[in-house]
Amino acid sequence: MYEKFWLEAGDAAALIIPGSQAISYFSDVTNLCWFLEPELGGEIRRLHRLVGNAAADDGRHIVVGTGSSQLFQAALFALSTSPEITAVAAGRPIPVVSSVPYYSSYPAATDLLRSSLFRWEGDASSFEDSGGPYIEIVCSPSNPDGSVKAPALSSSHGKRIHDLAYYWPQYTAITTPADHDIMLFTVSKCTGHAGIRLGWALVKDENVAKRMVKYIEVSTIGVSKDSQLRAAKILKAVSSGYELEETAESYKLFHFGWKMMNDRWRRLREAATATGVFSLPVFQPEYCNFKNDSTSPSPAFAWLKCEGGIEDCESFLRENHKILTRSGKHFGAHMKFVRISMLDRDGTFNIFVERLMSIKL
């Protein structure tokens, strides 16, 4: 979806990296995250100040990773090895939980290496809190259903990771700067550049940030400098599109994204209503401090439910109508639900809506 914007932006985000640049492993040896390119760190803080979606002052530590996926694992490692957690864990793996429906990669990433440090325990809402340590993942707005989520658990021994990949103005209202211990973001959901494979974490506690850096240091000896330099240029173009005077509307990424997403959600709701076979979540408008206006959420994914006795929505759409989705079972939910991306190219999205409109029972 974002290709159209960046084509019109022209050279605003273009970058040439000389062969003599970015050779060393190190970026800034005086920084806690020694492989973070200073230019990227500056543009991350600038963008958060512009949007107002997260507290990103100089007191926060920025840890860069190969996508938020690596940062998620780094955060699990950092929290499960903290002295206050290991003191009460008694050698047992720390339970990792998240409210249903949760992002389908959380269980897979948590249990991939079958670590003795932590293990996936499923739905936070049904987790039996015995007073021991746990790690709760709070994804808000939620992937897959777009809802605004709050923590389900509260305990002195509990730790949280806040996945805020979708807390940007094109998807939801920016109501307040998020202010949590660990906040994860990713370039892919902010600007559309999934191929850069870059994310960042805003971390309050210095020791937690150090352990996250250690995880990335041992696993990949840092993060690609080429990706960081390109990401810095892209984020700079986004911020400049709003901060520089007399900038054309075509250079305002978040307005472009919101307009596209709002139109797509309108068309999807019309199609779902026309068929009488499907239902979608209903979102209430909220005041967005970034846009200075009331706005309705337009999530990056649609959480579609099959009605009329259809028990396996994914199979029904794939086998009968050649529509590819992801079953609700991967998100801890019923198979009546499927997740559908709202971020594909125009041509693909148009075909999807046409096929959905043609479905009758």
C-alpha angles and dihedrals in degrees: 000000000000094000091086092056095049092046089056091044089064114183095354090105099027117127137187116198114197117224090244094058129090096013100135126077088230128078104171118356091191092061123085088231094051095183094055111110107233092224091056092048090053094049092048091055091044092053094049090050089051096048098034093217099126142020102252105160123145090272089070120084116227115213115187122207144174093273123320086283092075091042090053090057091043089053092050089052093046095049097042092052096047112122095237091054099043090049092064100028093078091209094304122128113262112248114242116203142170134180118264125284090045131170107280094229094061095079093040095048093044096052100031095105095029089234122197088218099068142356137194114262100174130221115035091205092063097037113123105229105209093175093266127120123286139162118229121197114211113193110189125202082030127241110237108019103030095233123144106247134201126194114283095203136053124190138136090239095046123103129196139210114198112208104201099168091132100040094111129116096253090063107032145358115281099227101164140350107272111240111188136138095251122018122180125205134172135203092223095067095037100050104004096250099132092154092065088069095210134139138159139212127213106212128187102193116069095209092051089050090050092054091048089052090049091053092053091042092055097039101044107357091242133316131297111280091205090058091047094050092048092047090050090053092048094048089047090054090051094051094042089053087068104029102046116084121251093014113165119245089244089069095057104097099187093050090049091049095047092049092050094045094045091053093047093050091049091053093045093051091049091051094047092049093048093055097047087210101094141049132199134199116273115227127199119224118248134189111265114211091200096055095030090227142090112268138178119229117260103189124204089239133042117224099210123189124202113222131188100065097306104145100179107044096174094055092043092055096040100044099036104031108019093241115143117215139150117255122242090236089077089059096049091259138111120290089240085080130072133182118229126189116238093190103075125117118288094252094053093045092049091053090048093054092046092052092046091051091054095058116108131164 
